[in-house]
Amino acid sequence: MKHNLSYQPLILNWENYLQSTRDPSLRDFAKYLLLSDTKTSSDAFTGQEPGDEASAETRPNQESAPYLTAEAAELIFRLNKFIRIYGKPVLQDVGLNSMDEFVILAFLLENRESPKKEIIGENLIEFTTGMDMLKRMIKTGLLSERINPADKRQKIISLSQKGQEVLFLILERFKNITDVLGDLEIKEREILLNTLKRLNSFHTSLLRS
């Protein structure tokens, strides 16, 4: 059976992709194609208001937005892996099973006490996994629980004295592990932090809506 297929769209995408990168590869081109239906206008890239004059040479290629998103997502994923690799020996040494357990301790230090569902939801942990995690941490004495006097069906979780001591020990030992921000200067760290805060606020609002 004969199919009337055109290779022209693929060729055009390849040409656009080549303009968006200095180091082309088939692997990256595949990621680029998967996200190529997400369009971002050049005005959004340049921060210009509609009607501002800009030459074709100074406007970023519209097709570069999804490619940059894919590449950034891959790097963020890798950085998360590095954090877990660097922190794993410290956590294991004090009896924690995962980075999520450390995050729960830090969350309760800041928020003092919270219902179980709030702890799990705010820290983006899968519900069943989170409930098992809290149960284990209560059993090992890292967390304390009490009945909520306003709603006796609900239990409130807080950081125990042991949990606080373990958390402070972890924070002290984290000073000696590899800095995940590497050799970035202070100004670069501030820029990165502000960007990450903005992204965190965006996605937190999105999930809560």
Number of C-alpha atoms within 10 A of each C-alpha: 3 4 5 5 6 8 7 9 9 11 11 11 16 18 11 16 22 15 14 19 14 8 7 13 11 9 8 16 17 13 16 25 17 13 17 19 10 13 12 15 13 18 16 13 14 12 9 12 9 8 7 8 9 12 6 8 7 9 14 17 17 18 23 23 21 20 23 16 14 16 14 12 12 12 12 12 11 12 14 12 12 15 15 15 13 16 19 15 13 18 22 12 10 12 11 17 14 14 15 17 18 18 14 23 24 18 18 19 16 9 12 12 19 18 16 19 15 13 24 21 12 11 13 12 16 10 14 9 11 21 16 11 19 21 14 14 20 18 11 13 13 22 23 20 18 13 13 14 10 7 9 10 8 14 17 19 22 24 27 18 13 13 23 17 12 19 22 13 14 17 13 10 13 15 9 10 12 13 13 12 11 8 9 12 9 9 9 11 14 12 11 14 12 11 11 12 11 12 12 12 10 11 11 13 10 9 7 6 6
